[in-house]
Amino acid sequence: MKHTSEVGIRALKQNASAVVAEAAAGETVTITDRGRP
């Protein structure tokens, strides 16, 4: 089962490697800017 996570743009800048690893593992990652996808 695939999981979905939301990541804010600031968190993406700070943790880009971890977010890319999650996406590579099959997780759906939604990037948000001030709460908007």
PDBQT receptor file of N, H, CA, C and O in Angstrom, charges set to zero:
ATOM      1  N   MET A   1       0.844  -1.189   0.000  1.00  0.00    +0.000 N 
ATOM      2  CA  MET A   1       0.000   0.000   0.000  1.00  0.00    +0.000 C 
ATOM      3  C   MET A   1       0.881   1.241   0.000  1.00  0.00    +0.000 C 
ATOM      4  O   MET A   1       1.813   1.351   0.797  1.00  0.00    +0.000 OA
ATOM      5  N   LYS A   2       0.583   2.167  -0.893  1.00  0.00    +0.000 N 
ATOM      6  H   LYS A   2      -0.174   2.078  -1.540  1.00  0.00    +0.000 HD
ATOM      7  CA  LYS A   2       1.379   3.387  -0.974  1.00  0.00    +0.000 C 
ATOM      8  C   LYS A   2       0.855   4.412   0.025  1.00  0.00    +0.000 C 
ATOM      9  O   LYS A   2      -0.348   4.523   0.263  1.00  0.00    +0.000 OA
ATOM     10  N   HIS A   3       1.783   5.146   0.593  1.00  0.00    +0.000 N 
ATOM     11  H   HIS A   3       2.760   5.056   0.400  1.00  0.00    +0.000 HD
ATOM     12  CA  HIS A   3       1.425   6.186   1.546  1.00  0.00    +0.000 C 
ATOM     13  C   HIS A   3       1.538   7.540   0.860  1.00  0.00    +0.000 C 
ATOM     14  O   HIS A   3       2.262   7.693  -0.123  1.00  0.00    +0.000 OA
ATOM     15  N   THR A   4       0.824   8.503   1.382  1.00  0.00    +0.000 N 
ATOM     16  H   THR A   4       0.235   8.378   2.181  1.00  0.00    +0.000 HD
ATOM     17  CA  THR A   4       0.858   9.854   0.857  1.00  0.00    +0.000 C 
ATOM     18  C   THR A   4       1.325  10.792   1.959  1.00  0.00    +0.000 C 
ATOM     19  O   THR A   4       0.902  10.670   3.109  1.00  0.00    +0.000 OA
ATOM     20  N   SER A   5       2.198  11.728   1.602  1.00  0.00    +0.000 N 
ATOM     21  H   SER A   5       2.541  11.827   0.668  1.00  0.00    +0.000 HD
ATOM     22  CA  SER A   5       2.626  12.714   2.584  1.00  0.00    +0.000 C 
ATOM     23  C   SER A   5       2.638  14.084   1.940  1.00  0.00    +0.000 C 
ATOM     24  O   SER A   5       2.797  14.216   0.726  1.00  0.00    +0.000 OA
ATOM     25  N   GLU A   6       2.467  15.100   2.767  1.00  0.00    +0.000 N 
ATOM     26  H   GLU A   6       2.338  14.992   3.753  1.00  0.00    +0.000 HD
ATOM     27  CA  GLU A   6       2.550  16.484   2.313  1.00  0.00    +0.000 C 
ATOM     28  C   GLU A   6       3.802  17.101   2.899  1.00  0.00    +0.000 C 
ATOM     29  O   GLU A   6       4.109  16.914   4.076  1.00  0.00    +0.000 OA
ATOM     30  N   VAL A   7       4.522  17.839   2.067  1.00  0.00    +0.000 N 
ATOM     31  H   VAL A   7       4.273  17.990   1.111  1.00  0.00    +0.000 HD
ATOM     32  CA  VAL A   7       5.758  18.478   2.490  1.00  0.00    +0.000 C 
ATOM     33  C   VAL A   7       5.687  19.934   2.070  1.00  0.00    +0.000 C 
ATOM     34  O   VAL A   7       5.444  20.237   0.902  1.00  0.00    +0.000 OA
ATOM     35  N   GLY A   8       5.896  20.833   3.012  1.00  0.00    +0.000 N 
ATOM     36  H   GLY A   8       6.094  20.587   3.962  1.00  0.00    +0.000 HD
ATOM     37  CA  GLY A   8       5.940  22.248   2.695  1.00  0.00    +0.000 C 
ATOM     38  C   GLY A   8       7.223  22.591   1.954  1.00  0.00    +0.000 C 
ATOM     39  O   GLY A   8       8.218  21.874   2.058  1.00  0.00    +0.000 OA
ATOM     40  N   ILE A   9       7.198  23.666   1.220  1.00  0.00    +0.000 N 
ATOM     41  H   ILE A   9       6.389  24.248   1.136  1.00  0.00    +0.000 HD
ATOM     42  CA  ILE A   9       8.350  24.061   0.412  1.00  0.00    +0.000 C 
ATOM     43  C   ILE A   9       9.578  24.306   1.286  1.00  0.00    +0.000 C 
ATOM     44  O   ILE A   9      10.693  23.981   0.879  1.00  0.00    +0.000 OA
ATOM     45  N   ARG A  10       9.394  24.868   2.469  1.00  0.00    +0.000 N 
ATOM     46  H   ARG A  10       8.488  25.131   2.799  1.00  0.00    +0.000 HD
ATOM     47  CA  ARG A  10      10.526  25.106   3.372  1.00  0.00    +0.000 C 
ATOM     48  C   ARG A  10      11.123  23.791   3.853  1.00  0.00    +0.000 C 
ATOM     49  O   ARG A  10      12.343  23.632   3.881  1.00  0.00    +0.000 OA
ATOM     50  N   ALA A  11      10.262  22.846   4.232  1.00  0.00    +0.000 N 
ATOM     51  H   ALA A  11       9.270  22.975   4.209  1.00  0.00    +0.000 HD
ATOM     52  CA  ALA A  11      10.744  21.535   4.668  1.00  0.00    +0.000 C 
ATOM     53  C   ALA A  11      11.438  20.809   3.522  1.00  0.00    +0.000 C 
ATOM     54  O   ALA A  11      12.410  20.086   3.744  1.00  0.00    +0.000 OA
ATOM     55  N   LEU A  12      10.949  20.994   2.302  1.00  0.00    +0.000 N 
ATOM     56  H   LEU A  12      10.160  21.581   2.122  1.00  0.00    +0.000 HD
ATOM     57  CA  LEU A  12      11.589  20.374   1.148  1.00  0.00    +0.000 C 
ATOM     58  C   LEU A  12      13.002  20.910   0.969  1.00  0.00    +0.000 C 
ATOM     59  O   LEU A  12      13.927  20.147   0.689  1.00  0.00    +0.000 OA
ATOM     60  N   LYS A  13      13.170  22.207   1.127  1.00  0.00    +0.000 N 
ATOM     61  H   LYS A  13      12.419  22.827   1.354  1.00  0.00    +0.000 HD
ATOM     62  CA  LYS A  13      14.506  22.799   0.995  1.00  0.00    +0.000 C 
ATOM     63  C   LYS A  13      15.461  22.241   2.049  1.00  0.00    +0.000 C 
ATOM     64  O   LYS A  13      16.641  22.028   1.771  1.00  0.00    +0.000 OA
ATOM     65  N   GLN A  14      14.953  22.005   3.251  1.00  0.00    +0.000 N 
ATOM     66  H   GLN A  14      13.994  22.178   3.477  1.00  0.00    +0.000 HD
ATOM     67  CA  GLN A  14      15.798  21.530   4.346  1.00  0.00    +0.000 C 
ATOM     68  C   GLN A  14      16.061  20.030   4.285  1.00  0.00    +0.000 C 
ATOM     69  O   GLN A  14      17.085  19.564   4.786  1.00  0.00    +0.000 OA
ATOM     70  N   ASN A  15      15.152  19.268   3.679  1.00  0.00    +0.000 N 
ATOM     71  H   ASN A  15      14.321  19.647   3.272  1.00  0.00    +0.000 HD
ATOM     72  CA  ASN A  15      15.241  17.805   3.706  1.00  0.00    +0.000 C 
ATOM     73  C   ASN A  15      15.053  17.196   2.324  1.00  0.00    +0.000 C 
ATOM     74  O   ASN A  15      14.388  16.169   2.188  1.00  0.00    +0.000 OA
ATOM     75  N   ALA A  16      15.623  17.807   1.310  1.00  0.00    +0.000 N 
ATOM     76  H   ALA A  16      16.163  18.641   1.420  1.00  0.00    +0.000 HD
ATOM     77  CA  ALA A  16      15.396  17.353  -0.064  1.00  0.00    +0.000 C 
ATOM     78  C   ALA A  16      15.769  15.890  -0.254  1.00  0.00    +0.000 C 
ATOM     79  O   ALA A  16      15.022  15.149  -0.894  1.00  0.00    +0.000 OA
ATOM     80  N   SER A  17      16.886  15.462   0.275  1.00  0.00    +0.000 N 
ATOM     81  H   SER A  17      17.493  16.064   0.795  1.00  0.00    +0.000 HD
ATOM     82  CA  SER A  17      17.329  14.074   0.089  1.00  0.00    +0.000 C 
ATOM     83  C   SER A  17      16.325  13.084   0.669  1.00  0.00    +0.000 C 
ATOM     84  O   SER A  17      16.027  12.066   0.044  1.00  0.00    +0.000 OA
ATOM     85  N   ALA A  18      15.810  13.371   1.838  1.00  0.00    +0.000 N 
ATOM     86  H   ALA A  18      16.053  14.198   2.345  1.00  0.00    +0.000 HD
ATOM     87  CA  ALA A  18      14.850  12.469   2.476  1.00  0.00    +0.000 C 
ATOM     88  C   ALA A  18      13.541  12.420   1.691  1.00  0.00    +0.000 C 
ATOM     89  O   ALA A  18      12.941  11.354   1.551  1.00  0.00    +0.000 OA
ATOM     90  N   VAL A  19      13.101  13.557   1.184  1.00  0.00    +0.000 N 
ATOM     91  H   VAL A  19      13.588  14.423   1.298  1.00  0.00    +0.000 HD
ATOM     92  CA  VAL A  19      11.855  13.599   0.415  1.00  0.00    +0.000 C 
ATOM     93  C   VAL A  19      12.017  12.825  -0.890  1.00  0.00    +0.000 C 
ATOM     94  O   VAL A  19      11.117  12.084  -1.286  1.00  0.00    +0.000 OA
ATOM     95  N   VAL A  20      13.149  12.990  -1.556  1.00  0.00    +0.000 N 
ATOM     96  H   VAL A  20      13.880  13.591  -1.234  1.00  0.00    +0.000 HD
ATOM     97  CA  VAL A  20      13.403  12.252  -2.794  1.00  0.00    +0.000 C 
ATOM     98  C   VAL A  20      13.469  10.753  -2.512  1.00  0.00    +0.000 C 
ATOM     99  O   VAL A  20      12.974   9.953  -3.305  1.00  0.00    +0.000 OA
ATOM    100  N   ALA A  21      14.069  10.370  -1.400  1.00  0.00    +0.000 N 
ATOM    101  H   ALA A  21      14.471  11.020  -0.755  1.00  0.00    +0.000 HD
ATOM    102  CA  ALA A  21      14.146   8.954  -1.037  1.00  0.00    +0.000 C 
ATOM    103  C   ALA A  21      12.754   8.370  -0.801  1.00  0.00    +0.000 C 
ATOM    104  O   ALA A  21      12.483   7.237  -1.200  1.00  0.00    +0.000 OA
ATOM    105  N   GLU A  22      11.875   9.129  -0.161  1.00  0.00    +0.000 N 
ATOM    106  H   GLU A  22      12.095  10.050   0.163  1.00  0.00    +0.000 HD
ATOM    107  CA  GLU A  22      10.502   8.670   0.059  1.00  0.00    +0.000 C 
ATOM    108  C   GLU A  22       9.794   8.467  -1.275  1.00  0.00    +0.000 C 
ATOM    109  O   GLU A  22       9.115   7.460  -1.475  1.00  0.00    +0.000 OA
ATOM    110  N   ALA A  23       9.952   9.420  -2.185  1.00  0.00    +0.000 N 
ATOM    111  H   ALA A  23      10.504  10.238  -2.023  1.00  0.00    +0.000 HD
ATOM    112  CA  ALA A  23       9.319   9.310  -3.497  1.00  0.00    +0.000 C 
ATOM    113  C   ALA A  23       9.882   8.123  -4.272  1.00  0.00    +0.000 C 
ATOM    114  O   ALA A  23       9.136   7.411  -4.943  1.00  0.00    +0.000 OA
ATOM    115  N   ALA A  24      11.182   7.907  -4.185  1.00  0.00    +0.000 N 
ATOM    116  H   ALA A  24      11.789   8.486  -3.640  1.00  0.00    +0.000 HD
ATOM    117  CA  ALA A  24      11.812   6.785  -4.880  1.00  0.00    +0.000 C 
ATOM    118  C   ALA A  24      11.328   5.445  -4.331  1.00  0.00    +0.000 C 
ATOM    119  O   ALA A  24      11.305   4.447  -5.051  1.00  0.00    +0.000 OA
ATOM    120  N   ALA A  25      10.944   5.427  -3.061  1.00  0.00    +0.000 N 
ATOM    121  H   ALA A  25      10.963   6.239  -2.477  1.00  0.00    +0.000 HD
ATOM    122  CA  ALA A  25      10.444   4.206  -2.437  1.00  0.00    +0.000 C 
ATOM    123  C   ALA A  25       8.981   3.941  -2.782  1.00  0.00    +0.000 C 
ATOM    124  O   ALA A  25       8.411   2.944  -2.340  1.00  0.00    +0.000 OA
ATOM    125  N   GLY A  26       8.372   4.828  -3.568  1.00  0.00    +0.000 N 
ATOM    126  H   GLY A  26       8.835   5.638  -3.927  1.00  0.00    +0.000 HD
ATOM    127  CA  GLY A  26       6.997   4.617  -4.005  1.00  0.00    +0.000 C 
ATOM    128  C   GLY A  26       5.965   5.438  -3.276  1.00  0.00    +0.000 C 
ATOM    129  O   GLY A  26       4.773   5.328  -3.565  1.00  0.00    +0.000 OA
ATOM    130  N   GLU A  27       6.392   6.259  -2.338  1.00  0.00    +0.000 N 
ATOM    131  H   GLU A  27       7.360   6.349  -2.103  1.00  0.00    +0.000 HD
ATOM    132  CA  GLU A  27       5.447   7.095  -1.599  1.00  0.00    +0.000 C 
ATOM    133  C   GLU A  27       5.051   8.291  -2.456  1.00  0.00    +0.000 C 
ATOM    134  O   GLU A  27       5.885   8.850  -3.170  1.00  0.00    +0.000 OA
ATOM    135  N   THR A  28       3.782   8.683  -2.389  1.00  0.00    +0.000 N 
ATOM    136  H   THR A  28       3.105   8.229  -1.809  1.00  0.00    +0.000 HD
ATOM    137  CA  THR A  28       3.318   9.873  -3.082  1.00  0.00    +0.000 C 
ATOM    138  C   THR A  28       3.597  11.075  -2.193  1.00  0.00    +0.000 C 
ATOM    139  O   THR A  28       3.176  11.109  -1.037  1.00  0.00    +0.000 OA
ATOM    140  N   VAL A  29       4.304  12.060  -2.730  1.00  0.00    +0.000 N 
ATOM    141  H   VAL A  29       4.646  12.032  -3.670  1.00  0.00    +0.000 HD
ATOM    142  CA  VAL A  29       4.670  13.251  -1.972  1.00  0.00    +0.000 C 
ATOM    143  C   VAL A  29       4.028  14.461  -2.644  1.00  0.00    +0.000 C 
ATOM    144  O   VAL A  29       4.259  14.715  -3.827  1.00  0.00    +0.000 OA
ATOM    145  N   THR A  30       3.227  15.202  -1.892  1.00  0.00    +0.000 N 
ATOM    146  H   THR A  30       3.040  14.996  -0.932  1.00  0.00    +0.000 HD
ATOM    147  CA  THR A  30       2.617  16.430  -2.381  1.00  0.00    +0.000 C 
ATOM    148  C   THR A  30       3.377  17.599  -1.785  1.00  0.00    +0.000 C 
ATOM    149  O   THR A  30       3.495  17.710  -0.564  1.00  0.00    +0.000 OA
ATOM    150  N   ILE A  31       3.893  18.473  -2.640  1.00  0.00    +0.000 N 
ATOM    151  H   ILE A  31       3.797  18.382  -3.631  1.00  0.00    +0.000 HD
ATOM    152  CA  ILE A  31       4.633  19.649  -2.181  1.00  0.00    +0.000 C 
ATOM    153  C   ILE A  31       3.652  20.810  -2.100  1.00  0.00    +0.000 C 
ATOM    154  O   ILE A  31       2.939  21.107  -3.059  1.00  0.00    +0.000 OA
ATOM    155  N   THR A  32       3.626  21.463  -0.936  1.00  0.00    +0.000 N 
ATOM    156  H   THR A  32       4.206  21.221  -0.157  1.00  0.00    +0.000 HD
ATOM    157  CA  THR A  32       2.690  22.557  -0.727  1.00  0.00    +0.000 C 
ATOM    158  C   THR A  32       3.422  23.877  -0.523  1.00  0.00    +0.000 C 
ATOM    159  O   THR A  32       4.553  23.917  -0.039  1.00  0.00    +0.000 OA
ATOM    160  N   ASP A  33       2.752  24.944  -0.902  1.00  0.00    +0.000 N 
ATOM    161  H   ASP A  33       1.833  24.911  -1.296  1.00  0.00    +0.000 HD
ATOM    162  CA  ASP A  33       3.242  26.301  -0.683  1.00  0.00    +0.000 C 
ATOM    163  C   ASP A  33       2.169  27.033   0.102  1.00  0.00    +0.000 C 
ATOM    164  O   ASP A  33       1.119  27.382  -0.438  1.00  0.00    +0.000 OA
ATOM    165  N   ARG A  34       2.436  27.261   1.365  1.00  0.00    +0.000 N 
ATOM    166  H   ARG A  34       3.289  26.978   1.804  1.00  0.00    +0.000 HD
ATOM    167  CA  ARG A  34       1.478  27.881   2.282  1.00  0.00    +0.000 C 
ATOM    168  C   ARG A  34       0.181  27.089   2.358  1.00  0.00    +0.000 C 
ATOM    169  O   ARG A  34      -0.914  27.650   2.392  1.00  0.00    +0.000 OA
ATOM    170  N   GLY A  35       0.336  25.764   2.383  1.00  0.00    +0.000 N 
ATOM    171  H   GLY A  35       1.226  25.309   2.356  1.00  0.00    +0.000 HD
ATOM    172  CA  GLY A  35      -0.811  24.888   2.528  1.00  0.00    +0.000 C 
ATOM    173  C   GLY A  35      -1.532  24.537   1.240  1.00  0.00    +0.000 C 
ATOM    174  O   GLY A  35      -2.461  23.730   1.252  1.00  0.00    +0.000 OA
ATOM    175  N   ARG A  36      -1.118  25.132   0.129  1.00  0.00    +0.000 N 
ATOM    176  H   ARG A  36      -0.363  25.787   0.120  1.00  0.00    +0.000 HD
ATOM    177  CA  ARG A  36      -1.755  24.839  -1.157  1.00  0.00    +0.000 C 
ATOM    178  C   ARG A  36      -0.854  23.929  -1.981  1.00  0.00    +0.000 C 
ATOM    179  O   ARG A  36       0.337  24.207  -2.121  1.00  0.00    +0.000 OA
ATOM    180  N   PRO A  37      -1.401  22.848  -2.529  1.00  0.00    +0.000 N 
ATOM    181  CA  PRO A  37      -0.583  21.947  -3.354  1.00  0.00    +0.000 C 
ATOM    182  C   PRO A  37      -0.135  22.602  -4.654  1.00  0.00    +0.000 C 
ATOM    183  O   PRO A  37       0.559  21.975  -5.454  1.00  0.00    +0.000 OA
TER     184      PRO A  37
